[in-house]
Amino acid sequence: MSGKLYGVGVGPGDPKLMTYLAVETIKNCEVIAVPADGKEHAISYKIASGIVTDMNQKECLALSSPMTKDPNVLNENYQNVSKEIMKKLDEGKDVAYLTLGDPTIYSTYIYIQRVIKESGYEAEIINGIPSFCAVAAKLGDSLADRSEQLHIIPSSYDIEEALELPGNKILMKAASKLSDVKKILRDHELEAQMIENCGMEEERIYQNIDEMPEKAAYYTTLLVKNKWHF
């Protein structure tokens, strides 16, 4: 009997924000998979190991993905990664693929799950707290009030058109493009708050654009409100 793949969201950074189901799933899986060159380089593994005991005794698959937007390169990687997972599933072992935040939001995991399911294996998503929910909680305000719209925007792509949409915006993965993002926000006369590495030891909170650096860590989230009331 084949094993089953679980895409496990470990939340935004604080191990205590992991769900009971996520912890239970990781404990019950014989194999851990991480999207990195090794578990020592995987933030998701570090988070989970902060609350799941004996993780170091489990087999760990290091399944890194290239940092590129080339769909051909990415699709080849997803196929190769899926083959490694399927080898373990064929041994009857359940695999927990750890991902930051929630597996359904800009996560590499979902592409792998599609390949796995198309190949006839079982797969299940274990939700985690999204980074932007943790950011809003840390800042002490809502993401959207009453009838306000909320838009989730990947900052590594063109954001100008999206900023014209009504309602509030979440800008994810600004990182190396933060300088451009800041300029665009100023050009649109918008203000924002930002948290870098939310819930982690390296967490930094920036209350306005002037405080923000020109570059930030990969795990950076901005909250933009049309009617600013943070």
Backbone torsions as a table, in degrees:
resi	resn	phi	psi	omega
1	MET	NA	132.5	-178.3
2	SER	-72.5	153.5	174.4
3	GLY	-78.8	-177.2	-177.0
4	LYS	-126.8	142.4	177.1
5	LEU	-94.8	134.2	175.8
6	TYR	-120.6	126.4	171.0
7	GLY	-92.4	108.3	-170.7
8	VAL	-105.8	115.9	174.1
9	GLY	-79.6	122.8	-178.0
10	VAL	-97.9	8.2	178.5
11	GLY	84.2	-173.5	-171.0
12	PRO	-83.0	-17.8	-178.6
13	GLY	166.2	-42.2	-179.8
14	ASP	-81.8	121.0	-179.3
15	PRO	-55.7	-28.8	-177.8
16	LYS	-70.3	-12.8	177.8
17	LEU	-88.0	-2.0	175.6
18	MET	-70.5	145.5	179.8
19	THR	-77.7	159.5	175.1
20	TYR	-58.9	-40.5	-177.7
21	LEU	-64.7	-39.5	177.9
22	ALA	-62.4	-45.9	179.7
23	VAL	-62.5	-44.8	-179.4
24	GLU	-63.0	-42.0	-179.3
25	THR	-63.5	-45.5	179.5
26	ILE	-62.0	-42.1	179.4
27	LYS	-61.2	-36.2	-174.1
28	ASN	-84.9	-12.1	-178.8
29	CYS	-89.9	138.0	179.2
30	GLU	-75.9	-26.0	-174.5
31	VAL	-125.8	137.8	174.1
32	ILE	-107.6	138.2	174.9
33	ALA	-122.0	138.3	-179.4
34	VAL	-131.2	144.7	179.4
35	PRO	-84.3	62.6	-177.0
36	ALA	-156.3	171.6	-179.9
37	ASP	-72.3	-11.9	178.7
38	GLY	-179.3	159.4	-176.6
39	LYS	-61.6	-27.8	178.6
40	GLU	-68.4	-16.2	179.2
41	HIS	-103.9	0.4	-174.7
42	ALA	-99.8	113.5	178.3
43	ILE	-63.8	-36.5	179.5
44	SER	-61.4	-37.2	178.0
45	TYR	-67.8	-42.2	179.4
46	LYS	-61.2	-42.2	179.3
47	ILE	-62.3	-52.3	-176.6
48	ALA	-62.5	-38.0	-178.6
49	SER	-68.8	-13.1	177.3
50	GLY	-75.4	-10.6	-179.6
51	ILE	-136.9	-21.5	178.2
52	VAL	-95.8	118.3	-177.6
53	THR	-77.8	152.4	173.8
54	ASP	62.9	24.3	177.4
55	MET	-64.2	-31.1	-178.5
56	ASN	-67.5	-10.7	177.8
57	GLN	-89.9	-6.6	179.9
58	LYS	-90.3	151.0	173.7
59	GLU	-67.0	139.7	-177.2
60	CYS	-127.7	125.6	175.5
61	LEU	-93.7	124.2	176.2
62	ALA	-93.8	108.8	-171.5
63	LEU	-124.9	72.7	-176.4
64	SER	-74.1	153.5	176.1
65	SER	-121.0	143.5	-179.0
66	PRO	-69.1	146.6	177.0
67	MET	-86.5	83.0	-178.2
68	THR	-148.5	160.0	174.8
69	LYS	-104.0	3.2	-179.7
70	ASP	-70.5	112.6	-175.8
71	PRO	-62.8	-32.2	-179.6
72	ASN	-67.7	-43.5	178.0
73	VAL	-64.5	-43.2	-179.1
74	LEU	-66.0	-44.8	-178.9
75	ASN	-63.1	-37.6	176.9
76	GLU	-64.0	-40.4	178.2
77	ASN	-64.2	-43.1	180.0
78	TYR	-61.2	-38.2	178.8
79	GLN	-66.1	-44.1	-178.9
80	ASN	-66.1	-42.7	179.0
81	VAL	-63.5	-42.4	-179.4
82	SER	-63.0	-36.9	178.0
83	LYS	-61.7	-40.3	178.8
84	GLU	-64.7	-39.9	178.1
85	ILE	-67.2	-42.6	-178.0
86	MET	-63.6	-29.3	175.7
87	LYS	-60.0	-40.8	179.4
88	LYS	-73.1	-38.2	178.0
89	LEU	-63.3	-37.4	178.5
90	ASP	-66.3	-23.2	176.2
91	GLU	-82.7	2.1	-180.0
92	GLY	82.0	15.7	-177.4
93	LYS	-98.5	137.6	173.2
94	ASP	-81.9	141.4	-176.7
95	VAL	-120.5	129.5	175.3
96	ALA	-105.2	109.6	177.6
97	TYR	-90.4	115.1	-174.4
98	LEU	-88.8	131.4	178.7
99	THR	-138.3	143.6	178.5
100	LEU	-65.2	149.7	177.8
101	GLY	64.2	-125.9	-179.3
102	ASP	-119.0	137.2	-176.3
103	PRO	-64.8	-13.4	-177.1
104	THR	-93.3	0.5	-175.4
105	ILE	-120.0	105.0	178.2
106	TYR	47.6	46.7	-176.9
107	SER	-112.1	138.8	175.2
108	THR	-61.0	-30.6	-174.1
109	TYR	-53.8	-41.2	-171.4
110	ILE	-62.1	-32.8	178.6
111	TYR	-69.1	-36.7	178.0
112	ILE	-68.9	-41.1	179.5
113	GLN	-60.1	-40.1	-179.7
114	ARG	-60.4	-41.9	178.3
115	VAL	-65.4	-43.8	-178.5
116	ILE	-61.4	-46.4	-178.2
117	LYS	-68.9	-37.9	177.5
118	GLU	-64.5	-23.4	179.0
119	SER	-87.8	1.8	173.4
120	GLY	96.3	9.8	179.7
121	TYR	-98.1	162.0	176.6
122	GLU	-86.1	145.4	176.4
123	ALA	-149.3	148.4	-177.7
124	GLU	-144.3	143.7	178.3
125	ILE	-99.2	131.2	174.8
126	ILE	-109.4	108.7	-173.8
127	ASN	-62.3	151.4	174.1
128	GLY	-131.8	165.7	178.0
129	ILE	-70.5	123.1	179.3
130	PRO	-67.7	150.8	-177.7
131	SER	-58.8	-39.1	-175.4
132	PHE	-70.5	-26.8	174.4
133	CYS	-69.3	-41.0	177.7
134	ALA	-66.2	-37.4	178.7
135	VAL	-63.6	-46.5	179.6
136	ALA	-61.5	-41.7	178.8
137	ALA	-63.5	-41.5	179.7
138	LYS	-64.1	-35.7	179.9
139	LEU	-82.7	-11.4	174.3
140	GLY	76.8	32.8	179.6
141	ASP	-147.1	170.8	-179.2
142	SER	-83.1	163.6	171.6
143	LEU	-85.2	-30.4	-179.7
144	ALA	-156.2	134.7	177.5
145	ASP	-104.6	142.2	173.4
146	ARG	45.0	-113.5	-174.7
147	SER	-95.1	9.7	-179.6
148	GLU	-62.1	140.7	173.6
149	GLN	-83.7	156.1	177.9
150	LEU	-131.8	126.9	-177.9
151	HIS	-121.2	130.0	178.2
152	ILE	-101.3	122.0	-169.9
153	ILE	-127.7	127.0	173.9
154	PRO	-77.9	115.9	-172.1
155	SER	-73.0	-10.8	-179.6
156	SER	-78.0	-3.4	175.9
157	TYR	-115.0	-177.6	-179.7
158	ASP	-66.6	123.6	-175.4
159	ILE	-109.9	-7.2	-172.4
160	GLU	-61.4	-44.7	-179.5
161	GLU	-65.2	-39.0	-178.9
162	ALA	-65.6	-32.6	-179.6
163	LEU	-68.6	-16.2	178.0
164	GLU	-80.9	-11.8	179.6
165	LEU	-67.3	149.3	178.1
166	PRO	-70.8	153.8	175.4
167	GLY	96.2	-165.5	-175.8
168	ASN	-97.5	154.6	-176.4
169	LYS	-127.1	143.3	170.7
170	ILE	-110.9	121.1	178.3
171	LEU	-104.0	114.5	-176.4
172	MET	-106.2	151.0	173.8
173	LYS	57.8	46.2	178.4
174	ALA	-68.9	-52.6	172.9
175	ALA	42.0	-116.3	-173.9
176	SER	-66.9	-16.6	-179.8
177	LYS	-98.0	13.9	-175.1
178	LEU	-59.9	-37.7	179.5
179	SER	-59.7	-43.4	178.2
180	ASP	-66.2	-40.4	179.8
181	VAL	-61.9	-43.6	179.4
182	LYS	-60.7	-43.2	-179.9
183	LYS	-62.9	-43.8	-179.4
184	ILE	-63.4	-41.9	178.6
185	LEU	-62.1	-41.9	178.5
186	ARG	-65.3	-41.8	179.9
187	ASP	-61.2	-31.6	179.8
188	HIS	-92.6	5.2	179.6
189	GLU	55.4	44.4	178.1
190	LEU	-111.3	152.4	176.6
191	GLU	-115.6	158.4	-177.3
192	ALA	-152.7	158.3	168.1
193	GLN	-116.6	155.3	-175.0
194	MET	-141.9	142.4	170.6
195	ILE	-125.2	128.8	178.3
196	GLU	-103.3	129.1	179.8
197	ASN	55.9	52.3	-177.5
198	CYS	-57.6	128.0	177.0
199	GLY	82.8	-1.7	-179.7
200	MET	-103.0	170.8	-179.8
201	GLU	-61.5	-31.2	-176.5
202	GLU	-89.9	16.2	-176.4
203	GLU	-58.3	136.2	175.7
204	ARG	-135.8	135.9	180.0
205	ILE	-113.3	131.5	179.1
206	TYR	-121.7	122.4	-172.3
207	GLN	-83.7	-16.9	179.4
208	ASN	-156.4	172.8	-175.4
209	ILE	-63.0	-37.8	-177.9
210	ASP	-62.7	-29.4	179.2
211	GLU	-77.7	-21.7	-173.1
212	MET	-71.7	141.1	175.7
213	PRO	-73.4	175.3	178.9
214	GLU	-79.3	-26.0	175.5
215	LYS	-135.0	152.4	-179.4
216	ALA	-141.1	173.8	178.9
217	ALA	-67.0	159.9	-178.5
218	TYR	-56.1	-38.3	-177.2
219	TYR	-91.1	75.3	-177.5
220	THR	-127.1	134.4	-178.0
221	THR	-131.3	132.6	176.3
222	LEU	-112.0	142.7	173.6
223	LEU	-113.7	124.8	-178.4
224	VAL	-120.8	127.2	177.6
225	LYS	-120.0	134.3	179.6
226	ASN	-62.7	-43.3	175.0
227	LYS	-108.4	97.3	-169.1
228	TRP	-68.3	121.3	176.5
229	HIS	-146.0	31.9	173.6
230	PHE	-67.3	NA	NA
